[in-house]
């Protein structure tokens, strides 16, 4: 039972750490898909 609780706590810690890291590298779509040349295709 003790190892199960430790595994659950470890899973929560890994999930929180992963969420913080992924939230830190997130880029809004208007910045991610913008370019300096600003070419419009199909218009």
C-alpha positions in Angstrom: 0.0 0.0 0.0 2.9 2.3 0.8 4.4 1.8 -2.7 1.0 2.6 -4.3 0.7 5.9 -2.5 4.3 6.8 -3.4 3.6 6.0 -7.1 0.5 8.2 -7.0 2.4 11.1 -5.5 5.2 10.6 -8.1 2.6 10.6 -10.9 1.1 13.9 -9.6 4.5 15.5 -9.3 5.5 14.4 -12.8 2.2 15.7 -14.2 2.5 19.1 -12.5 6.1 19.5 -13.6 5.2 18.5 -17.2 2.3 21.0 -17.2 4.5 23.8 -16.0 7.2 23.0 -18.6 4.7 22.7 -21.5 2.9 25.9 -20.4 6.3 27.7 -20.4 7.1 26.8 -24.0 3.6 27.5 -25.4 3.5 30.1 -28.2 0.2 31.8 -29.2 -0.9 31.0 -32.8 -0.6 34.5 -34.1 3.1 34.5 -33.1 3.8 30.9 -34.2 2.4 31.3 -37.7 3.6 34.8 -38.5 6.6 35.4 -40.7 8.6 38.4 -41.8 7.7 38.0 -45.4 3.9 37.9 -44.8 2.9 35.8 -47.9 -0.8 35.1 -48.5 -1.6 32.0 -50.4 -4.8 31.2 -52.2 -6.3 34.7 -51.9 
